[in-house]
Amino acid sequence: MAAKDELYSKVTPRRIRQNIKPGTVKHGSSLDVLLSMGFPKSRAQKALVSTGGRSVQAACDWLFSHIDDPFLDDPLPREYVLYLRPSGPLAHKLSEFWQQSRMSCGKNKAHNIFPHITLCQFFMCADSKVEALCEALLTTVTQWRTRFPIPLPLELYTSSNFIGLFVEEQCAEVLKTFAADFATEAASKADVRVEPHKKQLHVTLAYQFQANHLAALEKLAKGIDINLGCDWVAVLFSRDIRFANHETLRVMYPYAPQNDDELELVPGDFIFMCVMEQTSTSEGWIYGTSLTTGCTGLLPENYIMRADECDTWVFHGSHSFQNAASPRGCDGALDGRLQEEHGPGESPTLSVICQPMQVLQVNSTPRSVKRGLFVCRHGERMDVVFGKHWLSQCFDVKGRYVRSNLNMPASLPQRSGGFRDYDKDAPITVFGSTQARLVGEALLESNTVIEYVYCSPSLRCVQTAHNILRGLQQENSLKIRVEPGLFEWTKWVSGNTLPAWISVADLAAANFSVDTTYRPHIPVSKLTVSEAYETYIGRSYQVTKEILFDCKSKGNNILIVAHASSLEACTRQLQGLPPQNSKDFVQVVRKIPYLGFCASEELGDTGVWQLVDPPILPLTHGPNHTFNWRETLVQD
């Protein structure tokens, strides 16, 4: 333990404001190729291990992106862990539990890692020994294929702050013997010290949850059929030792550094923040380290969201105890599936190999006659993509608009208050319009019929709804009802005034398909600046209920196009669930991408609704930075 403590002390975060520039398995032949390219052996080995040995290209990308990493040449080992992961019907049922518990009770500590049984404590292995470590695992699993207990008996256990499935004691001792054999093999082949797990072996379902969620979580857990078929797979993961005690954050929006001590942000990257080491900075700014570059600097806190602990772990191989013909390593089928399941905006060059839970199954068949409510976020915003100074770039002193990028609309609607009103009421980009049209086309292809469309008065929402109708081929037959009650939490509006939205009459004059006869349930005059969280949640719930009541006898499916917060605020209480606290609410909102889409159905005629699988696939896209050929290609 002393050696481990010494290593942890060595990697204490370097938080001093310094001149930081933005970030400009079996290896064998891959290592030879990297060495022939001129990379030092230590760097080549570190790159292969940090990318799970996926390919030479992935290792090269890692090396080029980490060129400014201050720890690039430090001989720091990674930390490894051996888990048993379920596959088959039981794994699918556990995935359902993960989704249902997170949806109904919010995130608890169990959600930080996928369902698993821990076989050993985290242990360290030098990069040069990883190939031997993987061979040790394969050897041990091969020796145990006829001895592994199948099926593995599990028993549900609950307490006031923990729910889990425990392995029957006799079988648990057998698994501990397997872990001890792996430890012996790892010491022999890789000179690595592994400490088998000595506590009761179990699959954690929930822990550190709110006391009032116990009954609901226990009910969901009792719905898991522990006798379902399952192939338990031995899986080896690793993590960067520098960030073992850090909070993991996901980058949601791009940010270009304005000062030398700031960090460049690319959507899909992950940021590590040491909570205990964090010192106060300017309000809204934190220190963090990029997974992609290894560089540390300041970054705006509202550009990131919390991620799960295992989101940045690296997968090094898995082996089934039942199927001897299909060990799955970094070049095998499992790794391919993991890469396909990357989250929205995730870069393919990141070493993020952990498998996210599959929470939704797409159903392309026509929906039943049940009443349906769809809630959708607007498309990509101009001010987020081009920054808050886009107005000065595109409008001259006389207020004439000229775009400076192909992703900017060719023209914009005239505003009675002048172009400065766009500052608080930004339009969507060309790609934002394309996103919306794709969603409309998908709804059309899925035979989904929309009878009514409601949207927030924000121009970005009106434009998004209009383009969804274009994709549905209903822009001339279905009118958008502009409802101010669907506007986002007014606490998020800068300044002391609400946006000066374009009137419905002016929207119609600009050829938007809006209903000029619609009378809002909550007019603009009823909205207040900096409203309390409870007021916003109550307003959203009230207007949604009134919309559903108005349309009850007139149609089945209603589409609401509004803000990221609307997906939660307009549906949670319809399910009979209490509102979340404001902190958890903000974390949910940060996870919802442009054109994030959810669906709910009414349970009979009860007035109670439940979330269901949307009729369309999700929409994912990656960042595409501004390209200037002169700056990039012309050499001095």
Beta strands, then each sheet from edge to edge (+ up, - down):
strand 1: 78-85
strand 2: 117-118
strand 3: 123-125
strand 4: 154-158
strand 5: 162-167
strand 6: 202-207
strand 7: 233-239
strand 8: 247-251
strand 9: 270-273
strand 10: 285-290
strand 11: 296-300
strand 12: 304-306
strand 13: 314-320
strand 14: 372-377
strand 15: 452-455
strand 16: 480-482
strand 17: 557-562
strand 18: 597-602
strand 19: 609-612
sheet 1: 2+ 1- 3+
sheet 2: 2+ 1- 7+ 13-
sheet 3: 4+ 5- 6+
sheet 4: 11+ 10- 9+ 8- 12+
sheet 5: 16+ 15+ 17+ 14+ 18- 19+
end
